[in-house]
Amino acid sequence: MEIVNSCESNNGGCAHHCQHSTDGPVCSCNQGYGLEDDLKTCADVDECGEQSCCEQDCTNYPGGYECYCSAGYRLNSDGCSCDDVDECLASNGGCDHTCQNIAGSFQCFCRRGFRLGEDRQSCICKYQH
């Protein structure tokens, strides 16, 4: 009696992977995909809708996902968590006098006798006529 490989014809009806068994083909999917109720079709898993490792923002794409960080943060080397960017380290944050880093942003402050300009970075003498 000749044993017929159930995966030889049309990949056993499997969308991705087929493994022959005595009961017929056993289908499995690539990473990032899940097996549908018909046990043959593979559908993209929305990793962002589940418990992804992303600390802030997540974008799902077919077969995977990618983490992103909001403005003022950068993606850590772990690909999941976000680190605050210290804007004050680069050119004093554009502040004329003092730059203070805060979570996700920064603030400029002026020395005594000066006030902060409309651009929130320049310092203007209070006693200027």
C-alpha positions as CSV (number, residue, x, y, z in Angstrom):
1,M,0.0,0.0,0.0
2,E,1.4,3.4,-1.0
3,I,1.3,6.2,1.5
4,V,0.2,9.5,-0.1
5,N,1.6,12.7,1.4
6,S,-1.4,14.8,2.1
7,C,0.7,18.0,1.7
8,E,1.9,17.2,-1.9
9,S,-1.2,18.4,-3.6
10,N,-2.0,22.1,-3.3
11,N,0.1,22.3,0.0
12,G,-2.7,20.2,1.6
13,G,-5.0,23.3,1.3
14,C,-2.9,25.1,3.8
15,A,-2.2,28.8,3.4
16,H,1.3,28.7,4.8
17,H,2.8,25.5,6.1
18,C,1.6,21.9,5.8
19,Q,2.7,18.9,7.8
20,H,1.6,15.4,6.7
21,S,-0.1,13.2,9.3
22,T,-2.0,10.0,9.2
23,D,-5.2,12.0,9.8
24,G,-4.5,14.4,6.9
25,P,-2.7,17.7,6.6
26,V,-1.9,19.8,9.7
27,C,-1.6,23.5,8.8
28,S,0.4,26.1,10.6
29,C,1.1,29.8,10.0
30,N,4.1,32.1,9.8
31,Q,5.0,34.2,12.8
32,G,2.6,37.1,13.1
33,Y,-0.3,35.1,11.6
34,G,-3.0,32.9,13.3
35,L,-4.8,29.9,12.0
36,E,-8.5,30.6,11.3
37,D,-11.4,28.3,12.3
38,D,-11.2,26.4,9.0
39,L,-7.7,25.2,10.2
40,K,-6.2,26.1,6.8
41,T,-6.4,29.9,6.3
42,C,-3.9,32.2,8.0
43,A,-4.9,35.7,9.1
44,D,-2.7,38.6,10.3
45,V,-2.6,38.9,14.1
46,D,-3.0,42.5,15.3
47,E,-0.1,42.5,17.8
48,C,-1.0,46.1,18.7
49,G,-4.5,45.1,19.8
50,E,-3.1,42.4,22.0
51,Q,-0.5,42.8,24.7
52,S,2.4,44.2,22.6
53,C,5.6,45.3,24.4
54,C,5.1,48.9,23.0
55,E,5.3,51.5,25.8
56,Q,3.7,54.3,23.7
57,D,2.6,53.8,20.1
58,C,2.3,50.7,17.9
59,T,1.8,50.1,14.2
60,N,0.6,46.7,13.0
61,Y,1.6,45.5,9.6
62,P,1.1,42.1,7.9
63,G,3.1,39.5,9.9
64,G,4.4,41.9,12.5
65,Y,4.4,45.3,14.3
66,E,6.6,48.1,15.2
67,C,6.8,50.3,18.2
68,Y,7.1,54.1,18.0
69,C,7.5,56.9,20.6
70,S,5.7,60.2,20.9
71,A,7.5,63.5,20.2
72,G,10.1,64.2,22.9
73,Y,11.0,60.5,23.3
74,R,13.1,58.0,21.4
75,L,12.8,54.3,21.1
76,N,15.0,52.3,23.4
77,S,17.4,49.7,22.0
78,D,14.9,47.0,23.3
79,G,12.5,48.1,20.6
80,C,9.7,48.5,23.1
81,S,10.2,51.2,25.7
82,C,10.7,54.9,25.2
83,D,13.3,57.1,26.7
84,D,12.9,60.9,27.3
85,V,15.0,63.0,25.0
86,D,16.9,65.7,26.9
87,E,16.4,68.6,24.5
88,C,18.6,70.8,26.7
89,L,21.7,68.9,25.7
90,A,21.6,70.2,22.1
91,S,22.3,73.9,21.9
92,N,20.7,74.5,25.3
93,G,17.3,73.6,23.8
94,G,17.4,76.9,21.9
95,C,16.9,78.8,25.1
96,D,18.7,82.1,25.6
97,H,19.4,81.5,29.3
98,T,18.3,78.3,31.2
99,C,16.9,75.1,29.8
100,Q,15.1,72.6,32.0
101,N,14.3,69.2,30.6
102,I,10.8,67.8,31.5
103,A,9.3,64.5,30.5
104,G,8.7,64.6,26.7
105,S,9.6,68.3,26.4
106,F,11.6,71.2,27.9
107,Q,11.1,74.7,29.3
108,C,13.2,77.8,29.0
109,F,13.7,80.2,31.9
110,C,15.3,83.6,32.1
111,R,17.6,85.2,34.6
112,R,16.4,87.9,37.0
113,G,15.6,91.1,35.1
114,F,14.5,89.3,31.9
115,R,11.2,87.9,30.8
116,L,10.5,85.0,28.4
117,G,9.7,86.2,24.8
118,E,6.6,85.0,22.8
119,D,8.7,82.3,21.2
120,R,9.1,80.8,24.7
121,Q,12.9,80.6,24.2
122,S,14.3,84.1,23.9
123,C,14.9,86.3,27.0
124,I,14.0,90.0,26.8
125,C,15.2,92.7,29.2
126,K,12.3,93.8,31.4
127,Y,13.7,97.3,31.7
128,Q,14.1,97.9,28.0
129,H,12.4,101.1,26.8
